[in-house]
Each structure stands twice: as C-alpha cells, then as structure tokens.
Amino acid sequence: MIHLDWKDRETTKTVKCIHTNAAKYMVNNVLTEGNTYDVKNETEEFYFVVDNTGKVGGYYKDYFEA
C-alpha cells in the first residue's frame, strides 16, 4: 500500500514539465509547463509527482524532461 504515504516519502528526483498537450486527459489543470515537480515514485511509463493540487498524481513521462 505504497500509495498511502507517497506524499511523505523522500523525493527521488525532480523533473521539469515540458508540455501539457494531452490527447485524452486535461493535465493543464494540474501541471504547469515550465514548472519543476518532485518525483515520489516512478514506473516504466509514469512519474508520480506532487502536482499543483498538492496531491500525488501519476502522469505519462512524455510530459516531462528529467
């Protein structure tokens, strides 16, 4: 149940949002182009970051540059 304490976990790295042009989802409400975000967890396809709402959300890696 790793998701229960993600926000309190140590930041593994920071990534910069390079775009919010999503085909399906409205990520421009929770990510801002040019901002850096703390990565709390990472999979092959997603970064789990603390977004603009202050909560941890999972986003495709193609929105970011490491």
KATA-V214680 format. One record per pair of residues at least 6 apart in sequence whose ideal C-beta (glycine too) atoms are under 6 Angstrom apart, sorted by the first residue. I is the first residue (numbers start at 1). J is the second residue. D is the distance in Angstrom with one decimal. If there is no record, write none. Layout:
{{I & J & D} {I & J & D}}
This chain:
{{6 & 40 & 4.7} {6 & 56 & 4.4} {7 & 56 & 5.5} {9 & 40 & 5.3} {11 & 38 & 4.2} {12 & 39 & 5.1} {13 & 39 & 5.0} {14 & 36 & 4.9} {14 & 38 & 5.7} {15 & 37 & 5.8} {15 & 39 & 5.8} {15 & 64 & 4.0} {15 & 66 & 5.4} {16 & 36 & 5.0} {16 & 65 & 5.4} {17 & 31 & 5.0} {17 & 33 & 5.5} {17 & 35 & 5.4} {17 & 63 & 5.8} {17 & 64 & 5.8} {18 & 65 & 5.1} {19 & 33 & 5.9} {20 & 27 & 5.0} {20 & 28 & 4.1} {20 & 31 & 5.3} {20 & 33 & 5.5} {30 & 51 & 4.3} {30 & 52 & 5.2} {30 & 53 & 5.6} {31 & 51 & 5.9} {37 & 49 & 4.0} {38 & 50 & 5.1} {39 & 47 & 5.2} {39 & 49 & 5.5} {40 & 48 & 5.1} {40 & 56 & 5.5} {41 & 48 & 4.1} {46 & 58 & 4.5} {47 & 59 & 5.8} {47 & 61 & 5.7} {47 & 64 & 6.0} {48 & 56 & 5.5} {48 & 58 & 4.9} {50 & 56 & 5.7} {51 & 57 & 4.7}}
